[in-house]
Amino acid sequence: ENPVIVAIDGPSGTGKSSTSRAVAAKLGLNYLDTGAQYRAITWWMLSNGIDVNDPVAVADAAGKPVIVAGHDPAAPGITVDGTDASGPIRTQEVTAAVSAVSAVPEVRARMVELQRAAADTSPAGIVVEGRDIGTTVFPNATVKIFLTASAEARAARRSGELNGAQSVADTRAALIKRDAADSGRKTSPLAKAADAVEVDTTDLTLDQVIECIVTLVEEKR
Ligand code: C5P
């Protein structure tokens, strides 16, 4: 049995993380949150006084931090230079800066290398969530999923995750801005792969989405 690679892409607030972790747990696969990796390098840049809006400075520093993402779907975690960064990478400051950092080709090259290495060290296989997994990182993935949802549903979910610290309207505006930046960049933008299965999660429960993906993987395995 060949290792299985499940690529789960889509914009923010579509339920990618909850879905991906549950699918990995059900199928006994490893899990990788590539958004956490881009957040981690962004957090390091901010912490080290690098101007995130200066692509040359970001490119020069891209090789410096050591980022290690956990692969256990029950407790993924991520460290930067040995320090647990799971909390700090979720701040609004990092969220606002991450699209600029992740648009820099040197940053992407480094993250893609880590992502492919994660698959190489996953004997049963891995569920990888992100924006360019099916298009760029694993063009030969076993199953490719593209999750979507209405802007309203996505903003409501994100605002809920932030425990109302940001209004739904502000969350919606920030989310739309980030998706536009991620979709509009030159290097591997957020896009649905031609052979990806699109799942609109607006009116589905989390369990329904998980079931749908697990079934697709079991058919291909
Ligand atoms: O998934 P999450 O919202 O944590 O991703 C944070 C950011 O990381 C995205 O908005 C995007 O800029 C970047 N990202 C990316 N490519 C990926 C995953 C995330 O550019 N594969």
Residues whose N, C-alpha, C, O or C-beta is under 5 A from the ligand:
A	BS01	C5P	S12 T34 G35 A36 Y38 V98 S99 S102 E129 G130 R131 D132 R178 D182
